[in-house]
């Protein structure tokens, strides 16, 4: 399920482009940047000609692509948002349908979340994305690439964490009503902020603390749901508690994976280009998929799949189609998720994904006739409030970062002009 959702935060750069950039402003900035680069290159050419030539080649070899906000751009954004929201909602509902009508394999539920990653491979063949940076503030000078052993270690470690996380999510979806499950999943933002505090030196502002408190209370409230068996899940109180623990644990694990991914980009990969992001996603997902298949066959659950299909309440064909369409809808979600990352930003993609979670409880009431009691309503309101608080803080951080970069560029321009005039 979260193989591609993890993609939303591989870069974890808080860039929410809410203000448009005009074409004239873009041309002016490019011209100014070229003049500044010419002055810097000229100034450095005499003392360190060889080093300057190498750095100049590295700097100019990678460009940041800025998309003008035209009608075509807005059409693509709308399409990607619809893909993301529909793919996420339908796949969650189909996943719950699988368990509700007789599905029993947690590992099979894990496999269908992960196996669709090859749908992203065509993105490698889009020329306009190859030099794209997912973080506009990242350095453009190529660092020394890490060794193959280090890269393999990163991919394998994150892949194994991902498959364990997806297995916990599958267990939670098996034992919980889909409405309760989706609301708990919103707590992933709180866990992400918590782990980022220790691993990524994120500051706890009042808005972040407010988000942590609200999302925590939102999840805790669901523990006090008085009659879980009245929902479509039809599980015992013990399994309901297991589902709660697994889903909360999966959300915590997801937050840990996000923070570790950010550490990998900053400390190991040291770049946030399209190719770097896609390589991490593809190889990590490959490891996770292989891990899920090992779990499926190693646990012996594969032996009961034939009986499970025959006893499925909706029939054999519906059994197969439920699994196939679950995987396909996660693919649709993946396309929308990746599209938003490279058209807008990783934060925007993640924000839309989390914002779409409250849609699922409403659909669960319609299709599964789940009860939307007062506790769930309050939990949903608190989750949305916490989400808005979190995203607004990221937006403020982005504005502050852009202002700092602008002031730094202006100071650098003024210094360069003074050197040119003095010479």
Secondary structure, DSSP 8 states (H G I E B T S, - for coil): --TTGGGGGSS-------S---HHHHHHHHHHHHHHHHHHHHHHHTT-HHHHHHHHHHHHTS--------HHHHHHHHHHHHHHHHHHHHHHHHHHHHHHTT---HHHHHHHHHGGGGGGGGGGG-GGGTT-BS-TTS--S------HHHHHHHHHHHHHHHHHHHHHHHHHHHHS-HHHHHHHHTTHHHHHHHHHHHHS-----HHHHHHHHHHHHHHHHHHT-S-GGGSTT---HHHHHHHHHHHHHHHHHHHHHHHHHHHIIIIII---BHHHHHHHHHHHHHHHHHHHHHHHHHTTGGGGHHHHHHH-TT-HHHHHHHHHHHHHHHHHHHHHHHHHHHHT-HHHHHHHHHHTHHHHHHHHHHHS-----HHHHHHHHHHHHHHHHHHHHHHHHHHHHHHHHHHHHHHHHHHHHHHHHH-
